[in-house]
Amino acid sequence: MQTCDTPFGALSLGRYPPTRNPTLQAFDAADQYLLQRLHEDGLGEQPILVINDAFGALAIALAKAGHRIHSWGDSWLAQRAMQDNLQANGLDADCVQFIDSQSLLPEHYQQVLLRIPKSLSLLESQLRHLHSRLQPQALVLAGAMIKHLPPSAGDLLARYIGPYQASLAWKKARLLCVRAQTDLNPPTSELNSHYPLPDTALQLHNLPGVFSRNQLDIGTRVLLPCIPRDLGNARVVDLGCGNGALGLFAAWHNPEIQPTFIDESYAAVASARKNFHQGFAGRSAQFLVSDGLTEVAPASAELILCNPPFHQQQVIGDEIALRLFKQSRQVLAPGGSLLVVGNRHLGYHIKLKRFFQRVEQLGSSAKFVAWRAWR
Ligand SMILES: C[S@@+](CC[C@H](N)C(=O)[O-])C[C@H]1O[C@@H](n2cnc3c(N)ncnc32)[C@H](O)[C@@H]1O
């Protein structure tokens, strides 16, 4: 737990999933800058909308000060971090109403704090919906660390909310401040994307914010041909499913399987669900928005397919992948296996050997290697 000083009081904040890296914090200067600026503006009586709060710093500071907060975001991990941090700060879980990215905002807001996300398509879809949920002259404060602030974020704000003013930099963070103009005519172009899944007749539809939304990931491309075609009715999990490419491919070539698709992104699971139902009308599958395999019973799968994430939000590292390998070991039935792909330089085979006795290479490209690890 670290202490985060805000104009609304000090908070104790931790990350979820917990990390062994002591340099990683559950808040940054952009969170503090947003709270300072809102504090200067003064708070009204109506609920405040917080968007893309990473670990709950924004929502919890405001809830602690007694305000009604709606927190809107795409990440189950962020939702879970907020729940843990509410508890750590002596607040009830229902102090903040979490609204997932696939749900509509319930009110019209006067004050909004927005963490600018890495994905511009997610930002654009959020601003498009937000535009219809703002009161005239509502204050929208958008913030990011300068090194993560995409140059076009300001253009999107101007297009959907109104002309913005950029703040001075403070501790390497910057804010873009907007008063909402409700008479704008924002673009209505399609934000969903799609492309074919090779060696099938399936299409992969991608909601805004989903991993690799414009083309198949080059790592996924290496793993697909390694997926077995003699699975019978094996229990198959697509772990960190994104648009569902791996599980859909397995389902196409193994007509009896009923895969489970898991991702921590609400948009990813919604995309995988749509892709599965469009490709296999009437066939069953499970869809879980969750943290890895934490909700899956031990020894309950014969095959796990995974192209692991190599970052959480802006932080790059293999901690999440290692956690998924460890969970896979527990969820695989004896004789089951994990199929995984990773960038060559990550040396996943060495890390897989910490959890699995037998690891074999199945395929490779110049940059990526696919492995099968046997339980
Ligand atoms: C590299 S992408 C792979 C997506 C897809 N399987 C593919 O091959 O295109 C990794 C995915 O893992 C998801 N993810 C990250 N952390 C996760 C966690 N703790 N639990 C479940 N999914 C997670 C991300 O949202 C992302 O969709």
The ligand as an ORCA input file, in Angstrom:
! r2SCAN-3c Opt
* xyz 0 1
  C      -1.660    -10.214    -26.285
  S      -3.409    -10.056    -26.083
  C      -3.963    -11.536    -26.919
  C      -5.390    -11.468    -27.400
  C      -5.846    -12.640    -28.258
  N      -5.711    -13.896    -27.554
  C      -5.054    -12.669    -29.548
  O      -4.238    -13.599    -29.690
  O      -5.255    -11.785    -30.392
  C      -3.595    -10.396    -24.370
  C      -5.004    -10.273    -23.834
  O      -4.960    -10.586    -22.426
  C      -5.877     -9.760    -21.751
  N      -5.479     -9.728    -20.326
  C      -4.517     -8.991    -19.719
  N      -4.436     -9.288    -18.412
  C      -5.377    -10.232    -18.170
  C      -5.800    -10.926    -17.007
  N      -5.208    -10.736    -15.830
  N      -6.820    -11.801    -17.123
  C      -7.428    -12.007    -18.311
  N      -7.069    -11.372    -19.447
  C      -6.054    -10.507    -19.384
  C      -5.803     -8.431    -22.485
  O      -6.975     -7.670    -22.272
  C      -5.637     -8.890    -23.940
  O      -6.874     -9.010    -24.589
*
